[in-house]
Amino acid sequence: MEVIRLVIFRVSLQKIRAMNILHIRLLNQQLVSSRFTDVHDLVAWMGMVQAQEYKMMRWAVGMRLREPSMRAFREAYDAGRIVRTHLFRCTWQLVAAEDLG
């Protein structure tokens, strides 16, 4: 399945207003009409997810899945398909394991 990202280049201010920036952000962040059912696929598509605290990173991922499941999150995390690490700044991020490579 090919994932299509919504990217806006050189758009006039009138067009941006018409597209409703808030709605675009909600779609891009997978907070409405999420197309993901798999924890790993979501994290890989997002690039990284803020992961300061375990419960909050689990919540942030769950909010972006069609059918949130703590079990699915734990399985992906425990299997090493998603990894909590320091990639940028002094904060924790959750990333797909293959992106560390």
Secondary structure, DSSP 8 states (H G I E B T S, - for coil): ---------S--HHHHHHH-HHHHHHHHTTSSS-----HHHHHHHHS-EE-SSHHHHHHHHHTTSSS--HHHHHHHHHTTSEEEE--STTS-EEEEGGGG-
